Amino acid sequence: MFICPVLFILVSCQSSPDLTVITVKGPIPASRMGITLVHEHLLVDFAGADSAGVHRWEREDAVERITPFLNEIRELGVRTLIECTPAYLGREPLLLRELSEKTGLHLLTNTGYYGAHDNRYLPSSFYQLSVRELAAVWIDEFNNGINGSGVRPGFIKIAVGPQDSLSADHQKIVSAAALAHNQTGLVIASHTGPDIPAFEQMRILKTYGIRPSSFIWVHAQRGTLEGNIKAAREGAWISLDNINGERDLKPGDPFSIGWYADRILVMKEKGLLEKVLVSHDAGWYTPGEENGGEFRGFTDIFKLLIPALKERGFTEKEINQLLKKNPQNAFSLRKVTS
Ligand SMILES: [Zn+2]
């Protein structure tokens, strides 16, 4: 049963099935998301959990560097960008809110912890907390905002290692995400990669009563085609999220634009287009580097992938499904406690 979000009046819920997403400026109806990039980064700091923090950059410098890239995609029709940088890796809600106000784009940020890369982005407090206490940290961000900013997360972002079995620490992260999902209705997007950890996470989530439709398999392009199909049939979101035209310039690189277009075509032929998400995993401002270092923009989907899909017979309606409807469905709150 769908439970009315507290911020919607009951009448509107009964008369309209419109759902809610939570942007850095507050909740909006999902139908207002428009064309959406589901996995991008605006600022990332790989310094590690011990040393990362807002003291490492000047917000105004980052705003100045990032803004033109957001204006560029706004002109291409993008209305929403989902910022996937987790806590302790450069997540800064106030930066995102300022960028949203300045550019008019809807931006979403996240709660959750990033366990991949040998736990170097996990804070030391992680090891002292039980699963329930860890979930409580994330639920508190949902209810009260992140670090006093008033900005609430629009999804749960976690990360696990690519190994064939999840470590105890990563099982703890997935379990905490499950508890947080059940309290908040936020979708769980997990940096995953290969098939086996994807299915292992889906199995753990099921033990908490969570359907695969509340799980986004991030970096699913690193999984097999068969794995993508199987997970999508179970209801999971298949995030093909490193669309990058530069790869076409590297002979032998498997992740070319044509490669992505072919995989999306197979998903369509299997009747699974409504489970596919696409993005660039691009950006970003890097603290400590001159003028934020290299910044990859967010245009290859529009300049390269969409033409490649049209060559393969995709209609406007199907492209809208990929860029509008699927992100709305994936990131809408499923259930909200009152
Ligand atoms: Zn990413």
Residues whose N, C-alpha, C, O or C-beta is under 5 A from the ligand:
A	BS01	ZN	C84 D281
